[in-house]
Amino acid sequence: MEFLHEIFNNPFAKKALSQVVLPNGMTDNLKFGIRSYQQEAFKRFLYTEQENFDGKPNKPLHLLYNMATGSGKTLVMGGLMLHLYEKGYRNFLFFVNSNNIIQKTKDNFLNSQTSKYLFNDKIVINGKEVFLKQIENFDESDHENINIKFTTIQQLHTDLNNTRENSVTYEDFKDKKLVLIADEAHHLSSGTKSGNLFGSWEETVLEILHQNYENILLEFTATLDYESREIVNKYKNKVIYKYDLAEFRKDKFSKEINLVRSMYDEKERIIQALILNLYRQELAAIHHINLKPVILFKAKKTIKESEENKANFHQLIEDFSEAMVEKIKKTSTVAVVQKAFQFFESRYISENDIVKRIQANFKEENCLSANNDAEAEKNQILLNTLEDENNPIRAIFAVQKLNEGWDVLNLFDIVRLYEDRDGKDGKPGKTTLSEAQLIGRGARYYPFALEHSDDKFVRKYDDDILNDLKILEELYYHTKEDSRYISELKKALVESGIYEDEANLETKQLKLNKHSKRRNCIKKELFFQIKKCRRVLIILSLLKIWELLKPIFVTNFLQVMEKHPVYFLKQRKMLPLMRI
């Protein structure tokens, strides 16, 4: 038996879906534009609801959306909620695994003053204004509006199995048809994995679902364990849509990942990230892009380590000096860092200016901790509105609390403030897997456009590798040079779909843009021999453009070329060369 989502891939199903029209109640009331893959998510639900076909799930309807981090799962929830209201549903139960995600979701659904509020100022369905109303139990619900109870799965399980005054009970669900919405739903399957549902959160959710034949359970997650036979058996007829990170990246909706390795110690890695942070800010400003780039400083295990990192950082900013900047300028082998210094020189930004601007940007009040549930919940609004103009935060210090439920677009640098590894036999360890998950969250694209014809939500410079603005489409992960750790991290990133598998790279013919062609800087050809770890020896004849490409020809050449295609000039024709 194939997965439910695979049924929609055949030509007949695709033709049928193309004829499905999204209802006005959905399209007219969502504040944000609906992307093509989100339209697909909606159409699949509408088709499943309206048509009969082989493999159609039975009632009560239980479906799962396996959608990439950053792909707008919450908008899909909001759109389906509007549609289901139009179909007669009034009661919605939203639950998730942690309190800090609850607060973020409440803002998305209820707080029209926040930038990520999902709906238009006025929701009108069938000619009537509708309000979203938060309730504590379903006795408070009314038939005119959208009634939502927000809770954690832990609290829901406790309330239902340890009845208290004013708490929700199973009896509340018997005479009401209900839509259950589960975010980060992979946490709900512990009973399935263990083979014992009794007493589990999973059992609680399924019991609510089956209280009414018309109930609907909609699960959303970016993480579904397709390696688990138990999980596959449970969700085979429930995964209505699979749009994973690999597809999300392929469609250019994410940043590209750049692993910045160096022999620098923690302090110097921080300084290098600060310089790139300032470079992005100044570069964006001259192109009239409103950008406040953010850095995340990652501790390994303990809150104490993260607190020490924050204290050390504040001392570093206080002691920041031209000598520190000069040291990075002289010793950094990272091409884009040298490019940043060239930019500063061209804009007459002195090393003293660099110091003053970084100190102003990273004052103590502009730095935030998110090290435990209490801090994350307290600072949830700041953490989830980092892109807003009135949000002053420039640096985040964290251990593990931001691996789920964190929506951030303007994170461009993650600095790993530790150096050991926990992988074995070439396989990523638990810490490395969590790092890959965090990188996936940071890879959300920061929208911008220079021309009216540009799509502000997708990458624009994949085929224009010399464009300075390409750095605004990249997330840099700063770490100590360690070949075994880097190999394990790459493996985890490739498996997540957010990083290109170097064994499956495709060859593209790319061209210099007109602006680059006008630069009469070609001096001579250089020949390099590069020996990769797989003992592949290739002789490359490379174009040397003194002002544009000088940073590439530094001792860290391998690191740069590992990320970008290589070209050479022969008789004034650019010829493609496969990346290695």
N, C-alpha and C positions, 0 to 999 in steps of 0.2 A: 504494500500500500504506500502511495506517495504522500508527501506532506501536503496539507491543504493549500499552502501558498504555491505549490508547484502546479496545481490544477489550473491556475490563472495564467500560466506561461504558454499554454498551447494557443495556436492561431485563432481558433474559434472563440476561446474565452477572451483573448485580447480584443477581438472585434466587438464582442458583446460589451466589454468594459468601456470601449471607446464611445459607445452610444449612451452610457449612463451619464445623466446630467446631475450635477451637484445642486441641491435645493437652495433657494434664495435665503432661507432661514439660516443657513450655514455661511454662505459666501458673503452675504450683506452685513453680517454682524461680527465677523472676525476682523480685528484691527490690522493684522499683518497679511501680506500677500500669500497665497497658497502656492507652494512650489509643486513642480510636476510630480515628484514622488509622494508628496502629501495628498495630492489629488488621487493618485493611485490607491493610497491607503483608504481614503474615503469611499472611492468607487467600489472597492472590493467589499467593504461592509455593506453598502447599499445593494450590491448585486446579491450578496449572500442573504440579505434580508428579504429581497423581493422575488428571487428566482429559485426554482428547484433544479438541482443538478446532482450527479453522482458524487458522493463524498461530502455533501452539505452537512454541517454539524446539526445535531439534534437540539431541541429545547430541553431545559433552559440553556440559552446560548452562552458558550464559553469560548472566547477567542483570545489569541495573544499576538501582539505586534512586537516583532523583534527588530527594533530600529536603532540605528547608530546613535551614540552619544553626540548631541549637538544637532540632530536632524529635526528637532521640533516635535518630539512626542507629546509635549504638553499642549501644543496647538491642535494636534490630532484629537487629543482628549476633549478639548474645548469644542471643536467642530462637531464631534460625535455627540457631545452633550446637547448642543443646540438642536441637532437633528432629532435626537431621541425625545427631547421636550416636545418637538413638533409632532412626534408619533404618539404622544400621550404619557410619556414618563415624566414624573415630577420629583422623584426621590433618588438622590445620588449619594453613594457612600464611597469616599475616597480614602484609601489607606496606603501606607508606605512603611518602610522599615525604621525610619529615624525621625526624631522631632524636628531637626533643623530643616529637613526637606519639607515637612508639613508647613512651616512658616513661609518658605519660598513659594510653595504652591498656593497658599492662601492669597498671597500678594498677586500671583498670576491670575487668579480667578476672581478676586474680590476687590482689590485695591486699584481703582482707576487712576490713581495719582502716580503709580510706578510705571517705569518705562517698559516693563515686560508684561503689563496687563494685556490679556489676550483679546479683549472685546472692544467694540466701539463704545463711545460714551453712552449711547442709547441702544439697547437691544430691542429690536422690534421683530416679532414673529407673528405672521398672519394678521398684520395690521394692529397688533397690540403690544404695548411695552411690557417687557418681562424683566424681572430683577433676579439677581443671584443672591440667595439668602443662606447664611450659615446657620446651621441648627446643631443642637446637642443630642436630641433624639427625634425620632420621626413623628412623635405626637405634636411637635411644633410645626410640622410642615403644612403648607397650604397648596391649593390646587391651581393657583394662578402663577406661581413663580418656580424657579429652579431651586430646590432645597438640597443643600450639600452638608453632609457631616464629614469632617476631617478628623482622622485619627491615625495612630500607628497600629500596625498589625498586632503588636504586643498588647497595647491597651484594649483593642477590640476583643482579643482573645480573653483577656482578664475580665472585661466587663460582662461578656456573654457567659462565662463559666463561673463567675463569682458575683452573682447579682447583687447590686447595691441600689440605693435610692437614686433616681434620675439617670441611671445608666441604661444603655441600650440592652434589650433582651431579644431572644429569638421570637418571642411573641410579637414584637414590633414589626416583624417582616411578613407575617402570615397573610395579612389582608392588603398588603401594598406590593405593587410590582416595583422592582428596584434595579438600579444599575450600579454594579460594584466596579470601581476603577482602582486597579492595583498598579502603582508605580514601583520601579526596581523589583519587578515581580519574581526574579530568580530567587529571592529570599523565601518565597512561599513554598518551595519544593523540597524542604528538608525531609518531610515525611515520606515523599515518593522515593527519595534517594536512599533513605534508611530502610524502606520496605515496611514501614509501620506508621500509618496515619493517625492512630489512636492518640488523642490528647494533643495533637499538633496544631499549629496555626492553620496549616493547610486544611485540616479537617473542619476547623471552625468556618473558614471561608466557603468551603463546599456545602456545608450544612445551611449557611445563609442562602447560597445560590439556589438550593433545592427547596426552599420554603415556598416558592411560587414558580409555576411553570413558565411565566412570562419574564422572569428575572434574567438579567444579562450580566456576565462577568467579563470585563475587558482588562487584560493584563498587558503591561508594557515593560519591556526591558531591552537593554543593549547587549545583555549577556545571557545567552542560553547555552547550556552545556550539551552540545550535540554529540559529545563523546560518551555521554551516559545513556546506556540502553533504557534505563528506567525513565529518564527525562524524555527521550525520544518517543517511547511508547505512550507517555502521558500527553505529549503536545503534538503528535503527528497530525491529528485531525483538528488542531486548534490554532496552529501558527498560520494566520491569514495573510501575513505580509512579512517578508524578510528583506530588510534593506540595511545591510551591515556596513561596518566602517570601510571595508574595501570598496564597496560601491559608492559610498559617500565621498571618499577621497577621489575615486576615479571620476566622479561627476564634478570635481573641483570645489566642493563645498567646505573643505577643511584647509587648514594650513599644512604646509609640508614640514616634515620633521628634520632637523639638522642636529646631529650629535657633535658637540664641540668638546673634543678631548685635548687635554694639555697636561704637561708635567707641573703645572702651577699648584701651589697649596691652596687651601680654602680661601684665604684672604685675597690672593691674586685672582682666583676664579670669580670672586665677588666683584672685584674692581673691573675685570674684563666685561662682566655682564652689565655693570653700571654704565660703562662707556658705550656699549651697544644700545642700552636703553635710551641714553641721551641722543645717540645718533638717529634712532628711529623717530624720536620726538621731533628733532630739528628737521629731519628729512621730510616728515609728514607735514610740518608747518609750512615749509616753502612751497608745498604743493596744495596748500589750503585744505589739508585733511586734519580734522579735529581728532587727535589721538593722544591719549595718556597711557603709554605702555607700562605694564605691570610686571614685576619680577616675583617669583615664588622661591623661597628658600626652604629647602626640604631637609628635615632632620630624619634620622633613621628610625628610631624606635620609641624614644621616651620624650615626654613633655619637657623634662628637665633639659635635655639636649637642645630642644627647640628654643627654650627660654634663654639658654646660654648663647645660642646663635644670635638671637635678637639683641641681647646685651652687647655682644661682641660687634655686631653690625653698627649699633649706635655709636660705639667708641670709634669704630673705623670711620664713620661719617664725620665725627667730630675732629678726628686727626687727619682727615683727607688732605692730601697735599699734591703740589705739582710734581714732586719727585715720584710719587706713586703712579701718577699718570704717565710720566716719562718712562718709567720702568716697563710698563705694559707696551708702550709705543715701541720701545727698543727690542723687547724680547718676545712679543706675541707672534706666534707662527700661524695664527688664524687669519685667513685672507680678508674676511669681512671686517675684522678689527683694524687692519691696516687701511682698508678702504674708508673706514670711519674717520681715521685720523687725516686722511687726504681730504675728506669732505670738510672736516673742521678747519683745516688750513685754507681751503678754497673759500670758506665763509668767514674767514678772519676770526675764528673762535679760538682763542689762545688756551693754553693749558690752565692758566689761572681762571679763565671763563668756565672751562670744563669743571674745575673743582667747585666753583661757586654755584653753578647751576645744579650739579649733582647734590651738593649739600642742601640747597633750597628744596629740591624735589623730594629728598628722602629724610626730611625732618622726622623726629620721633612720632609726632602726631599723624604722620602720613604712613605709618607702618602698623600692621594689624596681626594679631595672633589668632590662629584657628586650630588650637591644639587639643581641645576636648569638646564634648557635647555642649557644655555650658558656654564656652567661648564661642563656638560655632553658632549656637542658637542666639546668643546675645548680639553677635555681629552679623547675623544672617542678611539683613538689609544691605549693609555695606558690602558684604561679600558678593551679593547677587546684583549689585548695581555699580560694579566697578567701572563700567563704560560711561556712566552719567557724568555730566560736566561738573556737577556740584559734589561729586565724590572725590575726596582728596587722597585716597589710599593709593600708594605706589608700590608697596612691598607687603607680601604675605609670608608669615612664618608658620609652618605646619608640620605635622608628623603624618597622620593617616586620615584625618577627618574630612578631606576634600576629595576623596577618591570617588564618591558618589554624590549625585544631586547638586553639583556645583555648576552653575551656568556662568561662564566668563568668556568674553570674546577678545579682550585686549591683554591677555597674558602672552608674552612673547619670549620670556626666558625663565627656565627652571634651573636653579643651581643646587646641585647635590652636595650637601655639606658633610659627607662621610665618604670613605674610600674602600670599605671591604665589600665582599660579595657573599651570597649564600647559595649559589648554584652548585650543582653536582653533576659530573659527567657531561658537561656541556649543556645541561638543562637549566632553564631559569628557576631560581628559588622563589619563595613566597614574596620576599621584599622586591625582587626584580619585577615580578608580575604586577605588584601594586604600583611600581614606578611606571610601568608601561600603561597601566590604567589611568594614572594621573596625567601622563603625557597625552593620552587620547582625549582627556577632558580639555587640556590646554590647547589642543589643536583646532578648536573652534575658530572659524574664520572671522576676522574683523572686517565688516563691510565698508567699502569705500569705492568711489568711482571718480575718474578725472574727466571723462566725457559723458554726455547725456546718454550715449548709446551703450555705455558700459553696464554690465550687470554687476551691481555693487556687492552681490553676495557670493561671487565665485572668483577663484584665482584667475589672474589675467596674464601672468608673466612666465608661465611654464615654458613657452617657446621663445622667450626673450630673456635669456639668462644674464645678459649684461645690464639689464634695466635696474637702476638703483632701487626702485620701489619693490623689487622682488623680496627684499628683507622684511617688508610688511606682510608678506604671505608665508612667513616661515616662523616656526617655533624652535628656539635653540635650547638644547638640554646640555648643561655644562657639567662635565665630570672629569675626574682624574683619568689619565691614560692608563688603561688596563685591558689588554687584548681579550682576556677570558671574559671579563665582565661585559665589555662592549659586545662580544659575540653573543652572550646570553641575552642581553637587553635587545639586541637586534632581532633575535629569534622570537622573543616575546612580542615585540612590536609588529613583526611580520605576521605572526599568528593572529594578532588583533585586527590586522587589515589596514592599519594607519601608516605603515612604512613599506616602501617598495622592496619586494624580494629581489635581491641583486641577481639571482639566478634566472629571473624571468623578465629582465628588462627588455623593452622593445627599442629598436633603433628608430630615431626620428631625424629628419633633415630640418635643421633650424637655420634661420637667417639672422644676420645682424639687422637691427632696425635702421631706418634712414638716418636717425640722429647719430648712431654709432658709425655708420658708413662715412659720414661727413668728416669724421675725425681723422686728420691726416697724420697719424702717429705711427704708422707701420715702419719699423726700423729694419728688422731682419728676422730670419727664421731661427728658431732654437730647436735643438734636438735633445730629447730626454729619453732615458731608459728607465722604465718603471717595472719593478718586480713586485708583484702582488703575493699575498700569502699562499695562494694556490699555485705559485711558481709559474705564473703566466708572464712571459716577457714580451712586451710590445714596444716597438720603436715608434715614437710619436714625433711628428714634425708639427710644431705649434706656432701659431701666430703670436708674436709679441707686440702688444700695444702698450707702450710705456706708461701712459697716463691711466688707461682703463684697466689693464690686466696685470700690471706690475705686482699687485698683492697676491696674484695666483702663484707666481713663481717664487715662492718662499719654501722654506724647508718642510712645511706641512702640506706640500703639493698633493700628496696622496689623499689627504683628508678632503680637500676641496674637490678633486676630480672624482672621488668616490660618489659625490652628490650630483655633479653636473656632467652633461655630455661634453665630449672633447672634440675639438675641430682642428683642422690645419689648413693653411693657405697654400694653394698650389695653382700657379698661373692665374691668380686672382679669382679663383672659384672656391667657395666653401664646400668642403666635402664632409659628410657625416662619418663619424667613427663610433662604433658600438662601445657603450660604457662597459667597463670591466669591474 
